[in-house]
Amino acid sequence: MTDTVDTIIAGAGVIGLAIARRLALAGQEVVLLEAENAIGTGISSRNSEVIHAGIHYGEGSMRARLCVPGKEMLYEFCQSHSVSFRRSGKLVVAVEEDELAALDAIEIKAKANGVHDLIRLSADEAKEIEPQVHCAGALLSPSTGIVDSHGLMLALQGDAEAAGAVVALSSPFAGGTLDGNGIIVRVGGAEPTEIRCRHFINAAGLSAQTVAGGLQGLPAEFVPPLYYAKGNYFMLTGKAPFDRPIYPVPGPVGLGVHFTIDLGGQCKFGPDVEWIDKPDYNVNPARAEKFYKAIRRYWPDLPDDALQPGYAGVRPKLAPKGQMPADFTIHGPETHGIDGLVNLFGIDSPGLTSSMAIADHVAGLLGVRA
């Protein structure tokens, strides 16, 4: 006889953990499946650990609508659960005079998204708070921060498990069948099994399309294409030049090669964007040449040989190179018509910042109240 639970979630990254916590606290019986032998080994642990303010996303986009409230939820959670974080603020810098208009556009976009704390700085004012920065002007974003992403995930897991959720490691999703009485999920691993659930949530990150494709009964039209965008990070040897993240004004793709400093004081630059055919986490030392050129636009004093290959992350993109980036895509019953099923596609940055707001959104799609 097949066991039955309220909810099964595929993927124990920060999104899956936040959803598991949200539903378990609402009284749901939750099983969280993770293919790897630890939580958060994918997208969630290979990023810049920035808490984003919500200033770069299009008005009305799901990224903006989830990032702005998610940021405040995240700060409150970190404070109440002793997760290490710092409201560092960040500078968005226009390196040349002809980039100042881009700062104007960011201010307008930020206000449309409900972010009203940006402070416009002249070049001299920017240098007062970051003496080594080179720019023609800047925006200070006070609500940007840095978080210990692993500590965050452990705290989410702790809350979820305390509320009765089960986190099953080394338990990959092996397929599912949609029928009139719920969803039968096949679980692989050392002891394969089947579990029936009323709700199935696909938060599998880079594997979300594979999981969705393994659901018998879900039309293929509701599984978008997947493209891989690799971001490489280089670490800085030597003393930190800045006290807070420094972002150049965004280019056509991504937010450029920016500076961040983690809570342990380690400085990193990245990510650049490299389109690849399959996930690959090796950092090619030869890419440092492009990094030096990009960084010296806003930090001219970057010493030679100061960058060392760090790590890489791979983001799931729903649009290929050369096309406008797609928004977060969250398909619930109102999209595909299947009761109890939610698929999350293309959840990259600012996914970590938005994680708790995403959890609320998913709960709403399933009609689960707090």
Protein Blocks (a to p, Z undefined) as FASTA:
>chain_A
ZZddfbdcehjafklmmmmmmmmmnopacddddfblcehklmmmmcghiacehlmbcehi
aklmmmmmmmmmmmmmmmmnopacddebpadddfbfklmmmmmmmmmmmmmnopakbccd
dfklmmmmmmmbccfbdcddfkbccddfklmmmmmmmmmmmnopacdehiacebdcddfk
bccdddedjbdcddddfbdcdfehjmmmmmmmmmghiafklmccdddddddddddedjdf
bfbdcdddddfeojbjaddddfkopacedddddddfbdcfbdcfklmmmmmmmmmmmmmm
lcghkaccfbdcddddfbdehiacdddddddfklnopghiacdehiacfkklmmmmmmmm
mmmmnopaZZ
